[in-house]
Amino acid sequence: MNPINIDENCQFLKDLETKSSGVNIAMWNLITSKKDLTLFCKGITPHRKWRLKNVKKYFGLFDTNGKHNIKKALDLLYESIAPNKKGEK
């Protein structure tokens, strides 16, 4: 699997470092973006104002092109982060 090129100053990494009492906002955005991108890859726009460029900007994926490659990058990102977050309170 190829490594993911993420901008070090992206909002996702900043949100991931913040502590919250509930679900971390970065994890929430990752999960919902995965869902939205799955719909988008099937030809369905998730909602009227949804744009792929906003997903790329938030996650710092400017070097990744193509909706399927971005989806693979988000899936890999989720798999690498989610196990670390399960035991955290």
Secondary structure, DSSP 8 states (H G I E B T S, - for coil): -------TT-HHHHHHHS--SSS-HHHHHHHHHHHHHHHHHTT--SSTT--HHHHHHHHT-TT--SHHHHHHHHHHHHHHHHHHHHT--
